[in-house]
């Protein structure tokens, strides 16, 4: 027997087995009225209701429906209400500006856009067939007693398109199939030990690679979702305490926020001895990993992956052999990105690029066949990350081959920022690089050669970028140079430009 793997399975199981259990607790502090606590039956009913509402708008199977919002219970409803009924969800980064969101809406061909009311000031002008603000408008779309148009399950159908900044000036749309999402969620959930006893705090943005697939894994097992809208250290600790949270995921910046909050916390740290925290996006400092164990009493788990790999590629979780080690020794071992997850094969190219084969690798970039062919050349997915694989078959990310900066867990394309700086009349040449930063891991620095006879202040160039780009993509500093290192063929030598800022560090990523 072969039954198509689709994300409808996750919600169907939750409804069938855990129908009366509270599955979703919305963020109380938001502009839209929060959704009431939802049992899994109500959650499934809301997803069906949304699907029927989209039927009512005349959307075909395969139609794209975008949503731009901070984390929200309505976003969980959206993830299932679109994909599980044959439509394609397009979750969009809420930090992007109107032009950037417009590009994604246009490129994906989204017919409907769901938008958080708090974003109307910045994104109100985005043009789309039909727009619904979250709250009264979007809730009215949810049909009571719904009977959505049946969809013949197809595991190779595209379930979501997730836009990610990469090596091109414009983001690319990663097409994830139901099969990609299903297998990622199964392996990720299994290897992190997700069970019906888990309470999951959504510190990770749900738009980012569909919250790494945890919304599916957690739902399938009947765990509880606690929605968090904004990363704030003390609030994370309070929610862990109030809801008995057992698991969260995030970039290293999330751990830093929690460690800071823990230093000022009165009494026992919530979750000590029971919490596990899954970290990716950048290699966290070894000392930070040790502090997670010694100061929080939480288990640290590292994963590595990309939006293109749904994301799970490697996992590093304390194994039985390390139980007798000291926390400091364990932290060293856990600082590696990890060993291949089930079903993953790793290799490195002759120039040290990490290559992978797994069922979680994307189907294609939406309407970009050339970029797809390049990423999947020779039957491997090319990660663009430099890595070493040690004798224990654990990979460590040492370098980035692609021109991408990762700041606070989000990708920034250097080329996109360079394009904007170039559009300033005073800029003759420019190189945008990532430099280490305590808070964000990496921050964006622009190296600029002025056009002949021009002068401009650093702040004016930063403001120029802030006018045109999402703020997390903008340089935090500009340095003026007489010239920039180039190869004989005129190509910028980014590694040379970066090296003075990374001196003394054993890895070129942070
Ligand atoms: P994204 O597609 O936005 O999720 O970004 C994926 C990128 O994040 C990867 O290509 C890596 O450069 C970086 N990354 C993810 N996890 C890790 C990790 N554990 N260590 C180092 N870099 C990581």
Boltz pocket constraint, residues with backbone or C-beta under 6 A from the ligand:
constraints:
  - pocket:
      binder: B
      contacts: [[A, 164], [A, 209], [A, 279], [A, 280], [A, 281], [A, 282], [A, 283], [A, 284], [A, 302], [A, 303], [A, 304], [A, 305], [A, 306], [A, 307], [A, 308], [A, 311], [A, 337], [A, 383], [A, 384], [A, 385], [A, 397], [A, 400], [A, 406], [A, 409], [A, 410], [A, 411], [A, 509]]
      max_distance: 6.0
